[in-house]
């Protein structure tokens, strides 16, 4: 039995990460080499939030989720 935790499967189109993936200055990109768009900081006081603040927070969370989906980090369904 092999003790190699990280390897490229035969055929080269899939990497298996069974250990830790450490990126030194690398980037996660889509298949076209594009990084997800930057997401602006949320400027909302949620302790006394009104509907506008809730909408801003919801919009920011949705932008984060869209970026993660676009980078292939989470699935879209």
Buried (B, 14 or more C-beta within 10 A) or exposed (E): EEEEEEEEEEEEEEEEEEEEEEEEEEEEEEEEEEEBEEBEEBEBEEEEEEEEBEEBBEBBEEBEEBBBBBBEEEEEE
